[in-house]
Amino acid sequence: MPFHVRDAEADAMLRQYAEDNHVGITEAIKLAVRRAREADDKVRAEKLARMDAILAEFDAVPRTGLTADKAFFDMINGD
Protein backbone atom coordinates (compact mmCIF):
# COMPACT_ATOMS: atom_id res chain seq x y z
CA MET A 1 0.00 0.00 0.00
CA PRO A 2 1.65 3.27 -1.06
CA PHE A 3 2.15 6.05 1.43
CA HIS A 4 2.78 9.57 0.15
CA VAL A 5 4.24 12.35 2.27
CA ARG A 6 2.91 15.57 0.81
CA ASP A 7 4.53 17.91 3.32
CA ALA A 8 8.06 18.97 2.35
CA GLU A 9 9.21 19.45 5.95
CA ALA A 10 7.87 16.03 7.02
CA ASP A 11 9.49 14.42 3.99
CA ALA A 12 12.85 16.02 4.80
CA MET A 13 12.59 15.01 8.45
CA LEU A 14 11.74 11.43 7.49
CA ARG A 15 14.60 11.17 5.02
CA GLN A 16 17.05 12.60 7.57
CA TYR A 17 15.76 10.16 10.21
CA ALA A 18 16.23 7.26 7.79
CA GLU A 19 19.74 8.42 6.95
CA ASP A 20 20.68 8.92 10.62
CA ASN A 21 19.50 5.38 11.44
CA HIS A 22 20.95 3.80 8.27
CA VAL A 23 17.59 2.36 7.19
CA GLY A 24 15.19 2.77 4.29
CA ILE A 25 12.16 5.03 4.32
CA THR A 26 9.68 2.27 5.20
CA GLU A 27 11.85 0.98 8.02
CA ALA A 28 12.34 4.56 9.26
CA ILE A 29 8.57 5.03 9.47
CA LYS A 30 8.16 1.77 11.37
CA LEU A 31 11.05 2.61 13.69
CA ALA A 32 9.78 6.14 14.40
CA VAL A 33 6.23 4.99 15.06
CA ARG A 34 7.44 2.11 17.26
CA ARG A 35 9.60 4.49 19.32
CA ALA A 36 6.80 7.04 19.62
CA ARG A 37 4.34 4.37 20.77
CA GLU A 38 6.85 3.02 23.31
CA ALA A 39 7.35 6.54 24.66
CA ASP A 40 3.57 7.04 24.86
CA ASP A 41 3.17 3.69 26.64
CA LYS A 42 5.88 4.63 29.15
CA VAL A 43 4.19 7.96 29.93
CA ARG A 44 0.81 6.21 30.27
CA ALA A 45 2.28 3.58 32.61
CA GLU A 46 3.89 6.28 34.77
CA LYS A 47 0.58 8.16 35.03
CA LEU A 48 -1.26 4.98 35.96
CA ALA A 49 1.35 4.19 38.63
CA ARG A 50 0.91 7.66 40.14
CA MET A 51 -2.87 7.28 40.07
CA ASP A 52 -2.62 3.85 41.70
CA ALA A 53 -0.49 5.36 44.47
CA ILE A 54 -3.10 8.08 45.08
CA LEU A 55 -5.91 5.51 45.12
CA ALA A 56 -3.98 3.29 47.53
CA GLU A 57 -3.48 6.26 49.85
CA PHE A 58 -7.19 7.08 49.63
CA ASP A 59 -8.16 3.46 50.27
CA ALA A 60 -5.90 3.39 53.35
CA VAL A 61 -8.03 6.02 55.11
CA PRO A 62 -10.26 4.19 57.59
CA ARG A 63 -14.01 4.43 57.12
CA THR A 64 -15.92 6.14 59.92
CA GLY A 65 -19.11 4.18 59.48
CA LEU A 66 -21.10 7.42 59.80
CA THR A 67 -23.82 8.32 57.32
CA ALA A 68 -24.13 11.70 55.64
CA ASP A 69 -26.84 14.09 56.84
CA LYS A 70 -28.94 14.31 53.67
CA ALA A 71 -31.07 17.18 54.97
CA PHE A 72 -27.95 19.25 55.71
CA PHE A 73 -26.45 18.68 52.26
CA ASP A 74 -29.80 19.40 50.59
CA MET A 75 -29.99 22.67 52.54
CA ILE A 76 -26.50 23.88 51.57
CA ASN A 77 -27.05 22.90 47.93
CA GLY A 78 -30.39 24.71 47.77
CA ASP A 79 -32.46 21.58 47.19
C-alpha positions in Angstrom: 0.0 0.0 0.0 1.6 3.3 -1.1 2.2 6.1 1.4 2.8 9.6 0.2 4.2 12.3 2.3 2.9 15.6 0.8 4.5 17.9 3.3 8.1 19.0 2.4 9.2 19.4 5.9 7.9 16.0 7.0 9.5 14.4 4.0 12.8 16.0 4.8 12.6 15.0 8.5 11.7 11.4 7.5 14.6 11.2 5.0 17.1 12.6 7.6 15.8 10.2 10.2 16.2 7.3 7.8 19.7 8.4 7.0 20.7 8.9 10.6 19.5 5.4 11.4 21.0 3.8 8.3 17.6 2.4 7.2 15.2 2.8 4.3 12.2 5.0 4.3 9.7 2.3 5.2 11.8 1.0 8.0 12.3 4.6 9.3 8.6 5.0 9.5 8.2 1.8 11.4 11.0 2.6 13.7 9.8 6.1 14.4 6.2 5.0 15.1 7.4 2.1 17.3 9.6 4.5 19.3 6.8 7.0 19.6 4.3 4.4 20.8 6.9 3.0 23.3 7.3 6.5 24.7 3.6 7.0 24.9 3.2 3.7 26.6 5.9 4.6 29.1 4.2 8.0 29.9 0.8 6.2 30.3 2.3 3.6 32.6 3.9 6.3 34.8 0.6 8.2 35.0 -1.3 5.0 36.0 1.3 4.2 38.6 0.9 7.7 40.1 -2.9 7.3 40.1 -2.6 3.9 41.7 -0.5 5.4 44.5 -3.1 8.1 45.1 -5.9 5.5 45.1 -4.0 3.3 47.5 -3.5 6.3 49.9 -7.2 7.1 49.6 -8.2 3.5 50.3 -5.9 3.4 53.3 -8.0 6.0 55.1 -10.3 4.2 57.6 -14.0 4.4 57.1 -15.9 6.1 59.9 -19.1 4.2 59.5 -21.1 7.4 59.8 -23.8 8.3 57.3 -24.1 11.7 55.6 -26.8 14.1 56.8 -28.9 14.3 53.7 -31.1 17.2 55.0 -28.0 19.3 55.7 -26.5 18.7 52.3 -29.8 19.4 50.6 -30.0 22.7 52.5 -26.5 23.9 51.6 -27.1 22.9 47.9 -30.4 24.7 47.8 -32.5 21.6 47.2 
